[in-house]
């Protein structure tokens, strides 16, 4: 273990969700400039949505690979990002590389670190469904990343156990909580008012239900089933308005718009910046989502979550009662949503469950672990 005067870390992110979760770690490392240099590189796997988050957290990338192209394939994302990150690593010569979560950017960052024989730290390590195609490609991104990781920052005890079961040394696994809670609590505490009249009307007229759906495994018929369920729920509850921030991917929009654009009390909106999205969650009565991050964020805001997926790598929320896995069957979605919209005790039970995902201090723990591992006692 070497005592290092000025330790250089390369932090890598590429999508809106992984940048949200990386932001608290980046800001924590920047608070320790006397001990550590930080280089921030973004792949641009997402473009507009990434820019929103960078602005919200006042992050200024040193490198932007700008790999985004229309309808890009996974192979294109992988090859462009790998070549770009390899160049960045050779230019900056970091002593540690960090990436977060389960995106293609994260897997590629771990691979680039391995190719250059540089230690890699994986934030939000150990999530598993044990089905390599669900979610796709995230499950294999996680598993492959773990094989090249030196520091595994697990958000929960269950995630830690998953890693130990795969043969990872317990000396390299650390339970930190999830950095998304660090980000969420800071943003939720800010004063905010909505400029979109459709959102304001939804809040004034009754209960707002927030819906997000974008995952690859839900493209096509599953997403159509979700939309049909929304139409049915809206028709049953005159005081309920759905707000659906549509993902930028045209494959998602090509399904959603024909199904929902003219349905009363269903508002299709552009994806909001992270700050208004947090306040959308905060203002909502109920959340329906296939997003991983939202499953973690909503419980800290006291919002019940219906998960529009067959599996989840975040079972802690289901186990504590914050979330329920409902899949993409139209009837099942309608039934579970209807129950929470009509049964006050069922709703309150989910809303009151304690979040299992952290206390808002994950980034500080990650910094201390890095400092302990690479800085010694000095």
Backbone torsions as a table, in degrees:
resi	resn	phi	psi	omega
1	UNK	NA	118.4	-174.1
2	UNK	-96.4	141.5	171.9
3	UNK	-84.1	122.2	-172.6
4	UNK	-116.4	129.7	-178.0
5	UNK	-72.6	-47.5	-178.2
6	UNK	-136.2	98.8	-171.9
7	UNK	-88.3	130.6	-176.5
8	UNK	-105.0	125.5	178.1
9	UNK	-117.0	134.8	172.4
10	UNK	-103.1	116.4	175.3
11	UNK	-99.9	132.7	-174.9
12	UNK	-124.1	133.1	172.2
13	UNK	-147.2	169.4	-174.1
14	UNK	-153.0	-22.6	-178.9
15	UNK	-118.4	168.1	177.0
16	UNK	-58.8	-50.7	-177.0
17	UNK	-62.3	-43.2	-176.9
18	UNK	-73.2	-24.0	176.4
19	UNK	-73.9	-38.8	174.3
20	UNK	-55.8	-45.6	-175.5
21	UNK	-78.4	-24.6	176.9
22	UNK	-80.7	-27.9	-174.1
23	UNK	-53.8	-46.7	179.4
24	UNK	-61.3	-33.9	179.3
25	UNK	-71.1	-43.9	177.6
26	UNK	-59.1	-46.8	-179.1
27	UNK	-66.4	-34.8	177.1
28	UNK	-66.6	-43.7	178.2
29	UNK	-63.5	-37.0	-179.9
30	UNK	-68.1	-22.6	176.8
31	UNK	-72.6	-10.7	-177.6
32	UNK	-118.9	45.6	-178.5
33	UNK	-63.2	-23.2	179.0
34	UNK	-67.9	-22.9	-178.5
35	UNK	-110.7	-25.9	-170.1
36	UNK	-140.7	139.2	169.4
37	UNK	-93.3	141.9	177.7
38	UNK	-122.7	132.9	171.5
39	UNK	-116.9	128.2	179.7
40	UNK	-110.7	123.0	177.6
41	UNK	-121.3	134.5	174.6
42	UNK	-116.9	139.2	178.1
43	UNK	-82.6	-24.4	-175.0
44	UNK	75.2	27.1	176.5
45	UNK	-56.2	-39.2	163.4
46	UNK	-105.4	152.1	-177.8
47	UNK	-111.7	-73.6	-176.1
48	UNK	-63.1	-43.4	-177.4
49	UNK	-67.8	-32.1	175.6
50	UNK	-65.3	-44.2	-178.7
51	UNK	-60.0	-37.2	178.8
52	UNK	-58.9	-44.4	-176.2
53	UNK	-71.7	-40.5	177.4
54	UNK	-56.2	-41.5	179.7
55	UNK	-68.6	-42.6	-177.1
56	UNK	-60.4	-35.4	-177.2
57	UNK	-104.9	8.9	177.8
58	UNK	55.9	47.5	178.4
59	UNK	-99.8	139.7	-176.7
60	UNK	-129.2	97.9	-176.2
61	UNK	-61.9	141.6	173.2
62	UNK	-80.8	-27.1	179.1
63	UNK	-137.9	134.7	175.5
64	UNK	-128.1	109.5	-176.2
65	UNK	-75.9	-21.0	173.0
66	UNK	50.7	52.1	-175.4
67	UNK	-83.5	-9.3	-172.9
68	UNK	-60.0	132.8	171.3
69	UNK	-143.4	157.7	-176.3
70	UNK	-61.4	132.3	176.5
71	UNK	51.1	42.1	-178.5
72	UNK	-68.2	146.6	178.4
73	UNK	-89.1	165.3	176.7
74	UNK	-62.5	-37.3	178.9
75	UNK	-64.1	-38.8	178.9
76	UNK	-67.5	-42.6	176.6
77	UNK	-57.7	-46.9	-175.0
78	UNK	-64.3	-49.4	-175.2
79	UNK	-69.3	-40.6	-179.9
80	UNK	-66.5	-44.5	-177.8
81	UNK	-69.2	-38.4	-179.2
82	UNK	-64.1	-46.2	178.8
83	UNK	-63.1	-42.6	-179.3
84	UNK	-65.7	-44.4	-179.7
85	UNK	-67.7	-34.6	177.0
86	UNK	-60.2	-40.8	177.4
87	UNK	-64.2	-44.2	-179.6
88	UNK	-61.2	-44.0	-179.4
89	UNK	-61.8	-43.7	-179.4
90	UNK	-66.1	-32.5	178.8
91	UNK	-74.9	-38.5	-170.4
92	UNK	-97.8	-23.7	178.6
93	UNK	52.1	57.9	-180.0
94	UNK	-73.0	160.6	175.6
95	UNK	-99.4	-10.4	176.3
96	UNK	-153.5	141.9	175.7
97	UNK	-119.7	134.0	-180.0
98	UNK	-119.9	139.6	168.8
99	UNK	-147.7	164.8	-169.3
100	UNK	-123.6	138.0	164.3
101	UNK	81.4	-140.5	-166.6
102	UNK	-134.5	21.4	-179.8
103	UNK	-79.2	166.5	174.6
104	UNK	-60.8	-36.6	176.3
105	UNK	-56.1	-42.0	-177.9
106	UNK	-66.5	-47.3	177.4
107	UNK	-59.1	-43.3	-178.8
108	UNK	-65.2	-38.9	178.1
109	UNK	-62.1	-40.5	179.2
110	UNK	-67.8	-37.0	178.5
111	UNK	-67.5	-42.3	177.9
112	UNK	-64.0	-38.8	176.8
113	UNK	-62.3	-44.9	178.9
114	UNK	-60.8	-46.9	-179.9
115	UNK	-58.6	-31.4	-178.4
116	UNK	-99.0	6.5	177.4
117	UNK	55.9	45.8	178.7
118	UNK	-116.0	135.8	178.8
119	UNK	-56.7	146.0	-177.9
120	UNK	-125.6	133.5	175.2
121	UNK	-111.3	127.4	-177.2
122	UNK	-107.0	111.4	177.3
123	UNK	-85.4	133.6	-173.9
124	UNK	70.4	48.9	179.9
125	UNK	-84.9	153.0	169.3
126	UNK	94.1	3.4	176.7
127	UNK	-76.0	137.9	-176.7
128	UNK	-147.9	144.1	163.5
129	UNK	-110.3	-19.4	-176.0
130	UNK	65.5	23.9	170.9
131	UNK	-127.1	109.5	-168.7
132	UNK	-66.4	-16.5	178.9
133	UNK	-105.5	8.9	-177.2
134	UNK	-147.9	103.7	0.9
135	UNK	-80.7	152.8	-176.4
136	UNK	-114.7	126.0	5.4
137	UNK	-96.7	12.5	-168.0
138	UNK	-61.6	-38.9	-177.3
139	UNK	-60.5	-44.2	178.8
140	UNK	-74.1	-30.9	173.1
141	UNK	-56.5	-44.2	-179.8
142	UNK	-64.0	-48.8	-175.0
143	UNK	-65.3	-43.9	-179.5
144	UNK	-66.9	-38.9	177.2
145	UNK	-60.2	-41.9	-177.8
146	UNK	-58.5	-34.0	-177.5
147	UNK	-67.8	-20.3	-177.5
148	UNK	-111.6	8.5	-174.3
149	UNK	-93.4	141.0	177.0
150	UNK	-101.3	-37.1	176.8
151	UNK	-120.1	115.9	-178.7
152	UNK	-102.6	108.7	179.4
153	UNK	-94.8	93.3	-175.8
154	UNK	-83.3	134.5	-178.4
155	UNK	-75.4	-25.9	-176.2
156	UNK	-139.8	167.4	177.4
157	UNK	-64.6	-35.8	177.9
158	UNK	-63.0	-42.2	177.7
159	UNK	-62.3	-39.4	176.4
160	UNK	-59.9	-45.9	-179.3
161	UNK	-62.9	-36.7	177.1
162	UNK	-59.3	-43.3	-178.6
163	UNK	-68.6	-42.8	178.9
164	UNK	-62.9	-36.4	178.7
165	UNK	-65.7	-22.6	178.7
166	UNK	-91.0	3.7	175.7
167	UNK	94.1	8.6	177.0
168	UNK	-71.8	137.4	179.2
169	UNK	-65.1	134.8	-179.4
170	UNK	-64.8	-19.7	176.8
171	UNK	-69.2	-16.5	-177.2
172	UNK	-108.1	5.6	-178.1
173	UNK	-116.5	129.7	-175.2
174	UNK	-133.4	127.4	176.3
175	UNK	-86.1	117.6	-173.3
176	UNK	-116.4	-13.7	-163.3
177	UNK	84.4	170.0	-177.8
178	UNK	-97.2	130.9	-178.3
179	UNK	-64.0	-19.1	179.3
180	UNK	-62.6	-29.1	179.1
181	UNK	-72.3	-36.0	173.1
182	UNK	-55.7	-49.5	-177.8
183	UNK	-65.2	-45.3	-174.8
184	UNK	-61.4	-49.1	-173.2
185	UNK	-64.9	-35.8	177.2
186	UNK	-65.9	-42.7	-178.9
187	UNK	-71.9	-41.4	-176.8
188	UNK	-64.2	-25.8	-178.8
189	UNK	-76.4	-13.8	-179.6
190	UNK	-74.7	147.8	172.4
191	UNK	-70.2	141.4	-178.9
192	UNK	-154.9	141.9	171.9
193	UNK	-133.5	142.0	-174.4
194	UNK	-81.2	136.4	177.0
195	UNK	-92.4	-20.1	179.6
196	UNK	-77.5	117.4	-176.7
197	UNK	-62.9	-30.2	-179.9
198	UNK	-65.1	-36.8	177.9
199	UNK	-70.9	-43.3	178.7
200	UNK	-60.2	-42.9	179.1
201	UNK	-64.4	-40.0	179.5
202	UNK	-60.6	-40.4	-179.3
203	UNK	-72.6	-33.9	-178.6
204	UNK	-76.5	-31.9	-171.6
205	UNK	-87.2	-15.2	-178.5
206	UNK	163.9	-132.6	-176.4
207	UNK	-99.6	135.0	177.0
208	UNK	-102.2	132.6	174.7
209	UNK	-112.3	125.7	-179.9
210	UNK	-94.1	132.4	-179.3
211	UNK	-125.5	130.1	168.4
212	UNK	-132.1	139.3	179.0
213	UNK	-156.4	124.0	-176.8
214	UNK	-156.7	-7.8	-169.2
215	UNK	-64.8	147.0	-178.9
216	UNK	-55.9	-41.7	-177.2
217	UNK	-68.7	-12.1	176.9
218	UNK	-99.9	-0.9	178.1
219	UNK	-61.9	144.8	177.0
220	UNK	87.6	-132.0	-172.7
221	UNK	-60.8	-41.6	177.6
222	UNK	-57.6	-40.8	179.4
223	UNK	-68.1	-36.7	174.5
224	UNK	-61.4	-41.0	178.8
225	UNK	-62.6	-40.2	177.4
226	UNK	-61.1	-45.4	-179.7
227	UNK	-62.7	-40.2	178.1
228	UNK	-63.2	-37.7	177.4
229	UNK	-64.3	-39.8	179.7
230	UNK	-62.9	-42.6	177.9
231	UNK	-58.6	-43.5	-177.6
232	UNK	-67.9	-44.2	180.0
233	UNK	-62.9	-43.8	-180.0
234	UNK	-61.3	-37.2	-178.8
235	UNK	-70.1	-25.9	-177.7
236	UNK	-85.1	-23.8	-171.5
237	UNK	-126.9	100.6	-174.2
238	UNK	-69.9	-16.6	-179.8
239	UNK	-96.5	5.4	-176.9
240	UNK	-105.8	130.4	173.3
241	UNK	-121.7	130.8	177.0
242	UNK	-91.1	133.3	169.8
243	UNK	-110.8	120.2	-175.2
244	UNK	-121.7	95.1	172.6
245	UNK	-72.0	112.3	-174.4
246	UNK	-81.7	131.4	175.0
247	UNK	-58.9	149.1	-177.9
248	UNK	-67.5	-20.9	-176.5
249	UNK	-59.8	123.7	-178.0
250	UNK	-63.0	-24.3	177.9
251	UNK	-64.6	-38.3	176.6
252	UNK	-67.6	-48.5	-176.1
253	UNK	-65.8	-33.5	179.4
254	UNK	-63.1	-24.2	176.0
255	UNK	-90.3	-46.5	-170.9
256	UNK	-69.8	-45.1	-172.8
257	UNK	-61.1	-50.0	179.0
258	UNK	-61.9	-30.8	-177.1
259	UNK	-78.2	-32.5	-167.0
260	UNK	-127.3	-5.2	-169.5
261	UNK	-65.5	-26.3	-177.6
262	UNK	-113.2	19.9	-178.1
263	UNK	-88.1	127.4	179.8
264	UNK	-58.9	140.1	177.5
265	UNK	62.1	27.5	169.0
266	UNK	-125.4	112.9	-177.6
267	UNK	-106.6	116.9	175.1
268	UNK	-90.8	119.1	-176.5
269	UNK	-124.5	162.4	174.2
270	UNK	-69.7	151.3	178.8
271	UNK	-58.8	121.1	-179.8
272	UNK	-74.2	162.3	170.9
273	UNK	-58.8	166.8	-176.4
274	UNK	-62.8	-40.0	-178.2
275	UNK	-60.6	-53.6	177.5
276	UNK	-64.6	-28.9	178.9
277	UNK	-66.0	-41.1	176.2
278	UNK	-59.2	-41.4	-179.0
279	UNK	-74.8	-24.5	169.8
280	UNK	-63.9	-46.4	177.2
281	UNK	-60.3	-44.6	-178.2
282	UNK	-61.1	-36.1	-176.8
283	UNK	-86.8	-11.6	-174.8
284	UNK	-77.0	158.9	175.0
285	UNK	-90.1	-36.7	-175.0
286	UNK	-150.9	149.7	-179.8
287	UNK	-126.2	131.1	172.0
288	UNK	-114.0	127.9	-172.9
289	UNK	-156.8	154.1	165.9
290	UNK	-111.0	9.2	-179.4
291	UNK	-78.7	140.7	174.7
292	UNK	-73.4	-46.1	-177.6
293	UNK	-61.4	-40.6	-179.2
294	UNK	-63.6	-34.2	176.6
295	UNK	-59.5	-31.9	-179.9
296	UNK	-83.9	-36.8	-173.7
297	UNK	-76.1	-44.6	-172.6
298	UNK	-57.3	-41.9	-179.7
299	UNK	-59.6	-33.1	178.3
300	UNK	-69.6	-16.7	177.3
301	UNK	-101.2	2.4	179.2
302	UNK	73.8	30.5	-177.5
303	UNK	-110.5	122.1	174.7
304	UNK	-61.8	145.3	-177.2
305	UNK	-127.5	128.0	168.5
306	UNK	-100.8	120.1	-173.4
307	UNK	-93.9	118.2	-174.3
308	UNK	-88.2	59.0	-178.5
309	UNK	-148.1	159.4	176.8
310	UNK	-80.7	-30.2	-178.9
311	UNK	-133.0	162.0	171.5
312	UNK	-144.1	138.7	175.0
313	UNK	-87.2	6.7	178.2
314	UNK	-123.0	63.7	-175.5
315	UNK	-73.3	-12.4	-178.1
316	UNK	-57.7	-41.1	-179.8
317	UNK	-66.1	-34.7	176.2
318	UNK	-68.3	-42.7	-177.8
319	UNK	-65.5	-36.2	-179.8
320	UNK	-83.5	-10.7	177.5
321	UNK	95.3	3.8	177.8
322	UNK	-71.9	-32.3	-172.9
323	UNK	-131.4	159.0	175.4
324	UNK	-135.9	132.8	179.9
325	UNK	-84.0	116.5	-175.4
326	UNK	-117.7	-9.9	179.4
327	UNK	75.0	-158.2	-177.1
328	UNK	-122.6	14.3	175.2
329	UNK	-73.0	128.3	-174.9
330	UNK	-56.6	-48.4	-176.8
331	UNK	-63.8	-38.6	-179.3
332	UNK	-66.7	-41.0	178.7
333	UNK	-63.7	-45.9	-179.6
334	UNK	-60.6	-44.4	-177.3
335	UNK	-61.6	-49.4	-175.6
336	UNK	-69.4	-39.7	177.7
337	UNK	-65.5	-43.3	179.7
338	UNK	-60.1	-39.3	-180.0
339	UNK	-63.0	-43.8	-178.4
340	UNK	-73.6	-24.3	179.4
341	UNK	-85.6	-11.3	-178.0
342	UNK	-120.2	-24.3	-175.7
343	UNK	-106.2	101.1	-174.6
344	UNK	-63.2	-38.4	-178.8
345	UNK	-67.7	-38.6	177.6
346	UNK	-64.4	-42.0	178.5
347	UNK	-62.8	-48.9	-176.3
348	UNK	-63.4	-33.6	179.5
349	UNK	-63.5	-42.2	178.6
350	UNK	-72.2	-40.6	-176.6
351	UNK	-67.2	-30.2	-174.6
352	UNK	-88.3	-10.9	-177.1
353	UNK	-62.9	140.0	-177.7
354	UNK	-74.8	134.7	179.5
355	UNK	-66.4	135.0	178.9
356	UNK	-93.6	7.8	-165.7
357	UNK	-101.9	4.3	174.0
358	UNK	134.9	174.0	-174.0
359	UNK	-117.5	5.7	179.2
360	UNK	92.8	8.2	-178.4
361	UNK	-119.1	21.5	-176.7
362	UNK	-63.9	-42.5	-177.0
363	UNK	-62.2	-39.7	178.2
364	UNK	-62.6	-41.0	178.8
365	UNK	-64.5	-41.5	-179.9
366	UNK	-61.9	-44.4	177.4
367	UNK	-59.5	-45.1	-178.2
368	UNK	-64.9	-35.6	178.0
369	UNK	-67.0	-44.6	177.7
370	UNK	-61.2	-44.5	-178.2
371	UNK	-62.7	-43.3	-179.7
372	UNK	-65.6	-40.5	-176.0
373	UNK	-72.1	-41.8	-170.0
374	UNK	-108.9	-12.7	-177.0
375	UNK	-107.4	-6.0	-176.5
376	UNK	65.3	-148.9	179.6
377	UNK	-93.4	-1.0	-177.0
378	UNK	-90.9	NA	NA
